[in-house]
Amino acid sequence: MNIPNTVGFIGLGNMGQPIALNLLKAGNPLRVYNRTTEKTRSLVEKGAVAVDNPSDVIEPGGVLFTMLSDDDSLRSVVQGDDSLLKRLAPGGIHVSLSTISPATARELSAYHHRYGVIFLSAPVIGRPDRAAAGTLFILLAGKPDAKEAVLPLLERIGERIFDFGHEPWLSNIAKIAFNFNIAAAIEIMAESFTLAEKNGIPRPRMAELLSETLFASVIYRGYGDLVARHVYEPAGFRLSLGWKDIQLALDIAAESATPLPIGSLLRDRSLSAIAKGRGELDWSALALGASDDAGLHP
């Protein structure tokens, strides 16, 4: 499957900008669009071409990457103006890097098919620092020949690619289940650090114990440090977006009759945090709920 060299990219937030930059550094001519045009400036200075309309990033039969914050944002770009998919057809490929619901992925897959365009879901694992380093983990699903065609591009932005099969929405289910694990780990760390703190053990000391023994992992080292020190700004991933992912997990659970008791706790933690004005903090600020309950005030 041959595709044109020019790549289109829509969505230049905390994650999209470093991902787009790595595609550009790899020598791919890049057209970019972002609703806030000032976010295109640094890429334009390095050789990208900024456009005024989403459909203008596209080369017929080419590749479009999107990194948008939620289902509604992705739908509005793709379905708000059918000139985007008409221009991408025939045989173009849309790679969605966003964490969206499987229902939206199913809907968009069918919608793309009607226009002769292939939809791939490729949600990514990693915060902005990993995006900048090109070491994201990519959860890929969709049509085999399209996956093969974009593989060289994905290898420029990710450390490892996990293939979840032919149906695009399967990678979205996997990503939501993955994020559920992160949120649960944040809650567990928050509770254990709070227990230690109320009984005379400094939170950072507890974080060191966990992350340098049986719980040595990226999550316990990275998030453990943030939770131990109560450092929730700048936000690598906003708590309001984390709430969206927890709700997606609960929606999937309801549809498949899968109890998620911890999910219900995380939903309430998230809503409480948002009600207290913490929605723009990093989602590790979920941990403040355990401190609140224990009468501690960081």
Protein Blocks (a to p, Z undefined) as FASTA:
>chain_A
ZZdfbdcdehjafklmmmmmmmmmnopacddddfblmlmmmmmmnopacdfbfklmpcgh
iacddddfblklmmmmmmmpmklmmmmpghiacddfbdcdfklmmmmmmmmmmnopacdd
dddeddfklmmnopaccddeddfklmmmmmmmmmmmpmbdcdebjblklmmmmmmmmmmm
mmmmmmmmmmmmmmmmmnopafklmmmmmmmmmmgcfklmmmmmmmmnopabdcfbdfkl
mmmmmmmmmmmmmmnopacfklmmmmmmmmmmmmnopmmmcfklmmmmmmmmnopaZZ
